[in-house]
């Protein structure tokens, strides 16, 4: 893709971008509801973030600054390639600074820095349907959402507690949006779930392969499913800290040095880790 003048701004044609933006507006108007959309073909295989990329391409403009992260990292292959692709067809500046970005596309993580009202976070979603694990048929899950019939997913949580003494779902932990729809918050760790609740920014979720868009608007109630006597619990990193910046209140990746046999922890959010170290230096 060297001769970008042969491509429309932001790659997609204007009609496609308008259609996706209309679906975004509907998703914002009905928080947590999965809005079908006509997923377009991109020079990336479906299942590799095409839903999030289409949202980004439909929203991005010359005044934007783009940040792309993959599991917290700005320098992963997925993040670098998406930034390169968007840059080739928009010339929009990119950044690793969360504060400077107006549009953030992410896979598997929400930044540690609280996001502002003038920022949009786009999350890539492989499987948008939270009921898929208990019901494989799309027509049945649609009816369950319409009737607010969420007993099977509550039963799944109960069986986990009976078997293990706690809910063992580590990622894609289901949550209720505005006390109406149960939503899959994408494959973020459940550590990030509370960041969705009453946030200042707009969260958008795009599933290209499944052709669905949904949203969590600013100041929306998002509550992770839990029983009264078994409350929701995030990952516990008590007694652990990032070996680079010393943070103890962030999501930490467990790493292993094959040569020394040492096990250590680092901040998943590389930009936040650098920011903390720069403040201390």
C-alpha angles and dihedrals in degrees: 000000000000102000100061093171088080091063130074117249107283089010097262120096116253094250091056092049092050091051092050092047090052089053089049090054091052091048091051090048091053106037114214095010116128110234116200116228138177102261110213130219115259133180086259127078116256110258092043097090101289093140093056092042092054091052091049093048091049094051105034120105139175092270094055130100115210130214122183124190133179116201088339096310125115092196104053120120093252094050095044094049094048091050090049093049095048091044092053093056101036111023086220112155118250129212142185091210110100092202092056097049122097094183121036125186116195142181118204099342144070113212118257091231111087107249124233134232091255092058131083123204116203116197125200111228126194098184115019097180111092090192094056092096091058100031123029098190117092095207090054095048090050090055091046091054091047092052093038088237102162099148095116094057091048087051090053090055091047093051090051091053093047092049102038105015092245142044105277100193104127101181137016087034105184119243138184117242118210089340090289122077126037107226137194105230090206121257093310114136113259085247086078098047096092090057089070093060115098091340121171094226133071116252118205125187122200128188109184098180093046092039096228135132126190136165148203108210122208117287094018125149111244115175124181113230114261141145122247092245095039107046125199113272129195124215110290118226095173111159093014130102140177110272091215105045103010095236115162099178100061135084106273129206115218110228134185130209107217093198100050099024089231120151115209142161134236134182111268089213101072095186092054091047091054091047092054092048092049091052091052096046 
